[in-house]
Amino acid sequence: MKLPNGERAIVDDAKLSDYVLSPTHPVGRHHAALFARLLGIDLENAEVLKAALLSAACTADVDSQERTPFGRKFRLIANVSGPGGEKPVVSVWIIEEGSDRPRLVTCFVE
């Protein structure tokens, strides 16, 4: 199964810059360190990660899904290539109640 409406997926730039790739966020800094070390992806080239996530939203198979009080969550795993290498990246998406567009919740190098 593919992510429903994956072609309409939303990756908020702030999710990447203020969390996933932020070297100062209390939780995100750990994700940021792995993205930088294993893939060579950081704040300077965040568009590489954004493009890979949007591509995965259209092409990757759903690994798992769950219904939450806020909507349906989907977990995808896709290989992401960066200037420093290629690794599987887990991305979590939500389609909120009343919406049909998946929005990125988080992502991390597996």
C-alpha positions as CSV (number, residue, x, y, z in Angstrom):
1,M,0.0,0.0,0.0
2,K,1.2,3.5,-0.8
3,L,0.7,6.6,1.3
4,P,-2.8,7.9,0.4
5,N,-2.5,11.2,-1.6
6,G,1.3,11.0,-1.4
7,E,1.6,13.3,-4.4
8,R,-0.1,16.0,-2.3
9,A,2.2,15.5,0.8
10,I,3.4,18.4,2.9
11,V,6.9,18.8,4.3
12,D,7.0,22.0,6.4
13,D,10.4,23.7,6.0
14,A,10.3,24.5,9.7
15,K,9.9,20.8,10.6
16,L,13.3,20.3,9.0
17,S,15.1,23.4,10.0
18,D,13.7,23.8,13.6
19,Y,13.6,20.1,14.5
20,V,14.9,17.3,12.3
21,L,18.1,19.1,11.2
22,S,18.5,21.5,14.1
23,P,21.8,21.0,16.0
24,T,20.3,22.8,19.0
25,H,16.8,21.2,19.4
26,P,16.8,19.1,22.5
27,V,15.4,16.0,20.6
28,G,16.1,16.9,17.0
29,R,19.8,17.5,17.5
30,H,20.3,13.7,17.8
31,H,18.5,13.2,14.4
32,A,20.5,16.1,13.0
33,A,23.8,14.5,14.0
34,L,23.0,11.3,12.3
35,F,21.8,12.9,9.1
36,A,25.0,15.0,9.0
37,R,27.3,12.1,9.8
38,L,25.7,9.3,7.7
39,L,24.2,11.2,4.8
40,G,26.0,14.6,4.7
41,I,22.6,16.3,5.0
42,D,22.4,19.4,7.3
43,L,20.7,22.8,7.3
44,E,22.7,24.0,4.4
45,N,21.3,21.4,2.0
46,A,17.9,20.6,3.7
47,E,16.3,20.7,0.3
48,V,18.0,17.3,-0.5
49,L,16.1,15.7,2.4
50,K,12.9,17.5,1.6
51,A,13.0,16.2,-2.0
52,A,13.7,12.7,-0.9
53,L,10.8,12.7,1.6
54,L,8.4,14.0,-1.0
55,S,9.6,11.4,-3.4
56,A,9.2,8.7,-0.8
57,A,5.6,9.9,-0.1
58,C,4.8,9.0,-3.7
59,T,6.8,5.8,-4.2
60,A,7.5,4.0,-0.9
61,D,5.3,1.3,0.5
62,V,3.6,1.9,3.9
63,D,5.5,0.0,6.5
64,S,2.8,0.4,9.2
65,Q,-0.2,2.5,10.1
66,E,-2.3,3.4,13.0
67,R,-5.4,5.4,13.8
68,T,-4.9,8.1,16.5
69,P,-7.3,10.7,18.0
70,F,-5.8,13.2,15.5
71,G,-6.0,11.1,12.3
72,R,-4.2,8.3,10.6
73,K,-0.5,7.9,10.9
74,F,1.7,6.1,8.4
75,R,5.3,4.9,8.6
76,L,7.4,4.7,5.5
77,I,11.0,3.5,5.0
78,A,12.9,4.6,2.0
79,N,16.6,4.9,1.0
80,V,17.8,8.5,1.0
81,S,20.9,9.5,-0.8
82,G,22.9,12.5,0.4
83,P,26.4,13.9,-0.4
84,G,27.8,11.6,2.3
85,G,26.1,8.4,1.5
86,E,22.8,6.5,1.3
87,K,20.8,5.0,4.2
88,P,17.3,4.0,5.0
89,V,15.2,6.8,6.5
90,V,12.0,6.3,8.4
91,S,9.4,9.0,7.9
92,V,6.1,9.3,9.8
93,W,3.1,11.0,8.2
94,I,-0.3,12.0,9.4
95,I,-3.5,12.6,7.6
96,E,-5.5,14.6,10.1
97,E,-9.2,14.3,10.6
98,G,-11.0,16.4,8.1
99,S,-8.0,16.5,5.7
100,D,-6.8,14.3,2.9
101,R,-3.2,15.5,2.7
102,P,-0.4,13.7,4.4
103,R,1.9,15.9,6.5
104,L,5.3,15.0,7.8
105,V,5.4,14.4,11.5
106,T,9.1,13.3,11.8
107,C,11.9,11.4,10.1
108,F,15.1,9.8,11.2
109,V,17.9,7.7,9.9
110,E,17.2,4.0,10.6
